[in-house]
Amino acid sequence: MQDYDWNALKYVLALHRTGTLTGVARILGVNETTVARRLRALEGDLDARLFVRNRAARYEATEVGLAVVEKAERVERENASIGEMVGGFNNRLFGVVRITSVPMIVNRVLVPHLAVFHAANPGVTIELVPDSRNLSLTKREADLALRLARPETGGMRTRARKIGELAFAVYCPAATADEGLNSLEWIGYDDANSHLPQARWLAGVSAQTGSDFPCLRVSDAETAREAVAAGLGRTILPTVVAEADRRLRRVKSDMDLPVRNVWLLSHDDYGARNSVAAAKEWLNAIDWSNGR
């Protein structure tokens, strides 16, 4: 085995986390040809096969590849800590913190609150990843994750802490008159998301009223919000998001409305990173029940 380029380790980590050359190219800002070339060169230098393609055409790490990934993650953590250590001497935080959650939370809650964080921590870069999938903290797809249900998996080194509650209320288009409210159809959720508390509540309304249901089905609350704003019907939405939207109007409901817990997930290995600690403090300070 000859010497290898340490910079190639970031390609290994990115491929392990995304499973595709396209994903690596997107994260690292290069083209797929460069990704493939750098990985082939590294495998040649190490004289070992690091990845194989599975039946789904995704790349999986071999046994040797997993061992390299483990070491590469250690290098990644140490590299991050160097910047934070130097920043500490200057009494400033430095580093990059990658946070993921569903698009609605990222776009309608985190982004509006981000100026507060940057004012207090100008040296820290926040990467926001709006994704409905549960990105893996174990694979370092994210440093922190916000989820609306306590995770059942994630490994012993993943920690979950409840940081708030997301209350829901019924909303209709702002221009809807009171006498026209009952004529509005409901906007529900597709079969893949029928297990969500808000989807079950809407199904309960349908069963109670005996109405044909719904006029529109969506896969997430962000789309439901836009549908209501467009005048397509009414639905339930998180108050922390909907109360700030002047296109919507909150209406009274005689049925008990769902409340979802907000969970903050972090990885033990990043517990000592001051930038991650600052981000966690910021997320914990957000008023998740705003407008409740």
Secondary structure, DSSP 4 states (H G I P E B T S, - for coil): -----GGGHHHHHHHHHH-SHHHHHHHHTS-HHHHHHHHHHHHHHHTS--EEE-TTS-EEE-HHHHHHHHHHHHHHHHHHHHHHHHHHHTT---EEEEEEE-HHHIIIIIHHHHHHHHHH-TTEEEEEEE-SS---TTTTS-SEEEESS--S-S-TTEEEEEEEEEEEEEEEETT--GGGGGGSPBEEE-GGGTTSHHHHHHHHHHHHHT----SEEESSHHHHHHHHHTTS-BEEEEHHHHTT-TTEEEE--SSPPPEEEEEEEEEGGGTT-HHHHHHHHHHHHS-TTTT-
